């Protein structure tokens, strides 16, 4: 493991539990992902992601930021949680990789990020807005979330991996990507592929 990878894992572990030891001993953070595209007449204007963390991780984060110990997160505590989580995820480009016809594509800056608890689960809503529309006619856009250090295990939502927002002659599908294996070839990720005619 490289020094940079170890540093990334330590940073995330400290966010989750406040100390590095337990999280590194048990790197069990899972996150469910749903993707939404804003497409008009085969022109992509924006991409949104909804990330929901697993119960155990959400509880650990809640306990860590509940500084007064009352079992609830005040507005101030929630603001602190949101700021720190956004800082750490922005440093890793929200673990999001884009491709256009399987060639790497730069991820736009996140224009909007909302952090909240959806019931008992910590959830993020992230919107990336393109400075100029991306012409997808006859092309395929790929969206892949992965933590190459496998501190977080991302998986596409089994309920609804792709949210509405697609208009025109475009279709989205989930595709396994054996050409994108990582963590020593042990993990084969799923990607959301958006194809326009």
C-alpha positions in Angstrom: 0.0 0.0 0.0 1.4 3.4 -0.9 1.8 6.2 1.6 -0.9 8.2 -0.2 -3.3 5.3 0.0 -2.6 4.7 3.7 -3.1 8.4 4.3 -6.5 8.3 2.5 -7.6 5.3 4.5 -6.5 6.9 7.8 -8.3 10.1 7.0 -11.6 8.3 6.2 -11.2 6.1 9.2 -10.8 9.0 11.5 -13.9 10.7 10.0 -16.0 7.6 10.7 -14.9 6.7 14.2 -12.6 9.5 15.4 -9.6 7.2 15.6 -7.8 5.2 13.1 -7.4 1.8 14.8 -10.9 0.2 14.8 -11.8 1.2 11.2 -8.5 0.0 9.8 -8.9 -3.3 11.7 -12.4 -3.7 10.3 -12.7 -1.6 7.0 -16.4 -2.4 6.7 -18.0 0.7 5.2 -20.7 0.1 2.6 -22.5 2.7 0.5 -25.4 2.3 -1.9 -25.4 4.6 -5.0 -28.1 5.9 -7.3 -27.3 8.1 -10.3 -29.4 10.7 -12.1 -28.7 12.3 -15.5 -30.0 15.7 -16.6 -30.2 15.2 -20.4 -32.1 17.2 -22.9 -32.1 16.3 -26.6 -29.0 14.1 -26.2 -27.1 16.9 -24.4 -26.1 16.2 -20.8 -26.3 19.2 -18.5 -25.7 17.6 -15.1 -25.0 14.4 -13.2 -26.3 13.7 -9.7 -25.4 11.0 -7.3 -27.2 9.9 -4.1 -25.0 8.0 -1.7 -26.4 6.3 1.3 -24.1 4.8 3.9 -24.9 1.5 5.8 -26.5 1.4 9.2 -23.3 0.7 11.2 -21.3 3.5 9.6 -24.1 6.0 9.9 -24.4 5.2 13.7 -20.7 5.6 14.2 -20.6 8.9 12.4 -23.7 10.1 14.4 -22.1 9.2 17.7 -18.8 10.9 16.8 -20.4 14.2 15.9 -23.0 14.1 18.8 -20.7 16.2 21.0 -23.2 16.9 23.7 -24.2 13.2 23.9 -27.9 13.8 23.8 -28.5 11.2 21.1 -29.5 13.9 18.5 -27.5 16.0 16.0 -28.2 19.7 16.4 -27.9 22.1 13.5 -24.4 23.0 14.6 -23.3 19.4 14.9 -24.8 18.6 11.5 -23.0 21.5 10.0 -19.7 20.3 11.3 -20.4 16.8 10.1 -21.3 18.0 6.6 -18.2 20.3 6.3 -15.8 17.5 7.3 -17.4 14.9 5.2 -17.5 17.1 2.1 -13.8 18.1 2.7 -12.7 14.5 2.7 -14.8 13.4 -0.2 -13.9 16.3 -2.4 -10.3 15.4 -1.9 -11.1 12.1 -3.6 -13.4 13.5 -6.3 -16.3 11.8 -4.5 -14.8 8.5 -5.6 -16.4 9.1 -9.0 -14.9 8.2 -12.4 -16.4 9.2 -15.7 -15.7 7.9 -19.2 -16.8 8.8 -22.6 -16.7 5.9 -25.1 -14.4 4.2 -22.4 -11.9 7.1 -22.5 -11.4 9.0 -19.2 -13.5 12.1 -18.9 -12.8 14.9 -16.3 -15.4 15.2 -13.5 -16.9 18.6 -13.2 -16.6 20.4 -9.8 -19.5 19.5 -7.5 -21.9 22.4 -7.7 -24.3 21.3 -4.9 -23.7 18.9 -2.0 -26.4 18.1 0.6 -25.7 16.0 3.6 -28.5 14.7 5.8 -29.8 11.6 7.6 -32.4 9.7 5.7 -34.1 8.0 8.6 -31.1 6.4 10.4 -28.8 6.4 7.4 -26.3 9.1 6.5 -27.0 10.3 2.9 -25.4 12.6 0.4 -26.9 14.2 -2.7 -24.2 15.5 -5.0 -24.8 17.4 -8.3 -22.1 18.0 -10.9 -23.0 20.7 -13.4 -21.2 20.9 -16.8 -20.0 24.3 -17.8 -21.1 23.5 -21.4 -23.5 20.8 -22.5 -21.9 17.5 -23.4 -23.1 16.1 -26.8 -23.9 12.4 -26.3 -25.3 11.7 -29.7 -23.9 8.3 -30.8 -21.8 8.1 -27.7 -21.7 6.3 -24.3 -21.0 7.9 -21.0 -19.9 5.7 -18.1 -20.2 6.5 -14.4 -18.3 4.4 -11.9 -17.8 4.9 -8.1 -15.0 3.0 -6.5 -12.6 3.3 -3.7 -9.4 1.6 -5.0 -8.2 1.1 -1.4 -11.5 -0.6 -0.6 -12.1 1.3 2.6 -15.6 1.9 1.2 -17.5 -0.8 -0.7 -19.7 1.0 -3.2 -22.6 -0.8 -4.8 -25.4 0.4 -7.1 -28.8 0.6 -5.5 -30.7 -2.6 -6.0 -34.0 -0.7 -5.9 -33.3 2.1 -8.4 -29.7 2.5 -9.6 -30.7 5.1 -12.2 -33.1 7.9 -11.3 -35.3 9.7 -13.9 -34.0 12.8 -15.7 -33.2 11.3 -19.2 -35.1 12.8 -22.1 -34.5 12.1 -25.8 -33.1 9.1 -27.5 -31.0 7.9 -24.5 -31.1 4.8 -22.4 -29.2 3.9 -19.2 -28.1 0.5 -18.1 -26.0 -1.2 -15.4 -23.0 -3.0 -16.8 -20.4 -5.1 -15.1 -16.9 -3.9 -16.0 -14.3 -6.7 -15.9 -11.8 -4.3 -17.6 -11.9 -2.1 -14.6 -11.1 -4.6 -11.8 -9.2 -3.2 -8.8 -7.8 -4.1 -5.4 -5.5 -6.7 -7.0 -8.1 -7.8 -9.4 -10.4 -9.1 -6.7 -13.2 -6.6 -7.2 -15.1 -6.2 -10.5 -17.2 -3.0 -10.4 -20.6 -2.2 -11.9 -21.0 1.0 -13.8 -24.0 3.0 -15.1 -23.7 3.4 -18.8 -25.7 6.1 -20.6 -26.0 5.6 -24.4 -27.6 8.1 -26.8 -28.5 7.5 -30.4 
